[in-house]
Amino acid sequence: MFTYQTTDRKEARRFRIAQFNGRSATARCADGAITGRVRSIVESGSGDRPAWIITIIPDEPKATAPATRPAPRVYLATEDYL
């Protein structure tokens, strides 16, 4: 689990909407970006400005599928096709 804190109302709203709709959300920070499902959003009103603590469960990376494209055709008598 990844815990993220923000003071931006728009960002908190975006995470709430993602949680409500069951979509993945991306949290960007100095270390990089974490993409996953939003588990909880808790408002922390202990300071001057309201802050939200967001808990994200990261998605597992998708396995890359092998190439399904056919191999290119090789013509032995190329002068016939020119």
Secondary structure, 3 states (H helix, E strand, C coil): CEEEEECCHHHHHHHHHHHHHCCEEEEEECCEEEEEEEEEEEEECCCCCCEEEEEEEECCCCCCCCCCCCCCCCCCCHHHCC
